[in-house]
Amino acid sequence: MWAPTHGHAEIRTGRFRPDYPSDTYRARCNDPPRDGIAAFYRPAPGWRGDDTVTLRFEEPSGKHWMADFVITTG
């Protein structure tokens, strides 16, 4: 992971619950919580605007890729 400029990002493992809208066919996936990995972002105090974090993904097969995420706060 490449850190954002205007905040803090971290990767956590745990049990997470998706938040699909109740009127979609994916809503049934919201329960029960499932083991997973999630990224969390916290902006620096007083920061408003865009920030970017780059994450590297890797599959058990060894395939990997990177993706940039733009996060807008404020």
C-alpha atoms as a printed R data frame, in Angstrom:
   type eleno elety resid chain resno       x       y      z
1  ATOM     1    CA   MET     A     1   0.000   0.000  0.000
2  ATOM     2    CA   TRP     A     2   1.199   3.486 -0.827
3  ATOM     3    CA   ALA     A     3   0.047   5.926  1.833
4  ATOM     4    CA   PRO     A     4  -2.285   8.817  1.154
5  ATOM     5    CA   THR     A     5  -0.855  12.337  1.368
6  ATOM     6    CA   HIS     A     6  -3.578  13.889  3.536
7  ATOM     7    CA   GLY     A     7  -4.584  11.131  5.922
8  ATOM     8    CA   HIS     A     8  -4.015   7.611  7.153
9  ATOM     9    CA   ALA     A     9  -5.041   4.324  5.550
10 ATOM    10    CA   GLU     A    10  -4.788   0.839  6.944
11 ATOM    11    CA   ILE     A    11  -5.682  -2.694  5.963
12 ATOM    12    CA   ARG     A    12  -7.517  -4.850  8.505
13 ATOM    13    CA   THR     A    13  -8.532  -8.474  8.519
14 ATOM    14    CA   GLY     A    14 -11.665  -9.537 10.331
15 ATOM    15    CA   ARG     A    15 -15.340 -10.310  9.949
16 ATOM    16    CA   PHE     A    16 -17.129  -7.794  7.782
17 ATOM    17    CA   ARG     A    17 -20.640  -7.283  6.517
18 ATOM    18    CA   PRO     A    18 -21.272  -5.825  3.044
19 ATOM    19    CA   ASP     A    19 -23.751  -2.968  2.814
20 ATOM    20    CA   TYR     A    20 -25.690  -3.674 -0.361
21 ATOM    21    CA   PRO     A    21 -28.975  -1.755 -0.739
22 ATOM    22    CA   SER     A    22 -31.958  -3.793  0.478
23 ATOM    23    CA   ASP     A    23 -33.711  -3.523 -2.900
24 ATOM    24    CA   THR     A    24 -30.960  -5.339 -4.849
25 ATOM    25    CA   TYR     A    25 -30.426  -9.048 -5.344
26 ATOM    26    CA   ARG     A    26 -27.061  -8.735 -3.533
27 ATOM    27    CA   ALA     A    27 -28.786  -7.696 -0.282
28 ATOM    28    CA   ARG     A    28 -28.897 -11.339  0.798
29 ATOM    29    CA   CYS     A    29 -25.087 -11.166  1.065
30 ATOM    30    CA   ASN     A    30 -25.291  -8.600  3.893
31 ATOM    31    CA   ASP     A    31 -25.720 -11.332  6.536
32 ATOM    32    CA   PRO     A    32 -23.934 -13.077  8.120
33 ATOM    33    CA   PRO     A    33 -20.585 -11.296  8.497
34 ATOM    34    CA   ARG     A    34 -17.799 -12.992  6.548
35 ATOM    35    CA   ASP     A    35 -14.052 -13.256  6.937
36 ATOM    36    CA   GLY     A    36 -12.305 -10.731  4.777
37 ATOM    37    CA   ILE     A    37  -9.886  -7.880  4.336
38 ATOM    38    CA   ALA     A    38 -10.958  -4.230  4.312
39 ATOM    39    CA   ALA     A    39  -9.243  -0.890  3.749
40 ATOM    40    CA   PHE     A    40 -10.011   2.034  6.056
41 ATOM    41    CA   TYR     A    41  -9.146   5.717  5.565
42 ATOM    42    CA   ARG     A    42  -9.051   8.580  8.072
43 ATOM    43    CA   PRO     A    43  -8.323  12.110  6.800
44 ATOM    44    CA   ALA     A    44  -5.842  14.340  8.606
45 ATOM    45    CA   PRO     A    45  -7.518  16.780 11.028
46 ATOM    46    CA   GLY     A    46  -9.119  19.597  9.065
47 ATOM    47    CA   TRP     A    47  -8.434  18.040  5.658
48 ATOM    48    CA   ARG     A    48 -11.160  18.470  3.060
49 ATOM    49    CA   GLY     A    49 -10.739  17.476 -0.536
50 ATOM    50    CA   ASP     A    50  -9.338  14.568 -2.536
51 ATOM    51    CA   ASP     A    51  -6.692  12.118 -1.429
52 ATOM    52    CA   THR     A    52  -5.338   9.047 -3.192
53 ATOM    53    CA   VAL     A    53  -4.204   5.683 -1.899
54 ATOM    54    CA   THR     A    54  -2.676   2.921 -4.022
55 ATOM    55    CA   LEU     A    55  -3.382  -0.679 -3.058
56 ATOM    56    CA   ARG     A    56  -1.639  -3.794 -4.316
57 ATOM    57    CA   PHE     A    57  -3.801  -6.892 -4.648
58 ATOM    58    CA   GLU     A    58  -2.437 -10.414 -4.797
59 ATOM    59    CA   GLU     A    59  -4.313 -13.653 -5.410
60 ATOM    60    CA   PRO     A    60  -3.212 -17.012 -3.973
61 ATOM    61    CA   SER     A    61  -2.232 -17.995 -7.527
62 ATOM    62    CA   GLY     A    62   0.390 -15.218 -7.525
63 ATOM    63    CA   LYS     A    63  -1.486 -12.930 -9.909
64 ATOM    64    CA   HIS     A    64  -1.229  -9.357 -8.699
65 ATOM    65    CA   TRP     A    65  -2.210  -5.837 -9.709
66 ATOM    66    CA   MET     A    66  -2.337  -2.327 -8.307
67 ATOM    67    CA   ALA     A    67  -5.204   0.154 -8.202
68 ATOM    68    CA   ASP     A    68  -5.451   3.819 -7.225
69 ATOM    69    CA   PHE     A    69  -8.444   4.960 -5.182
70 ATOM    70    CA   VAL     A    70  -9.434   8.621 -4.951
71 ATOM    71    CA   ILE     A    71 -11.146   9.434 -1.656
72 ATOM    72    CA   THR     A    72 -13.116  12.677 -1.310
73 ATOM    73    CA   THR     A    73 -13.724  14.138  2.151
74 ATOM    74    CA   GLY     A    74 -15.588  17.175  3.363
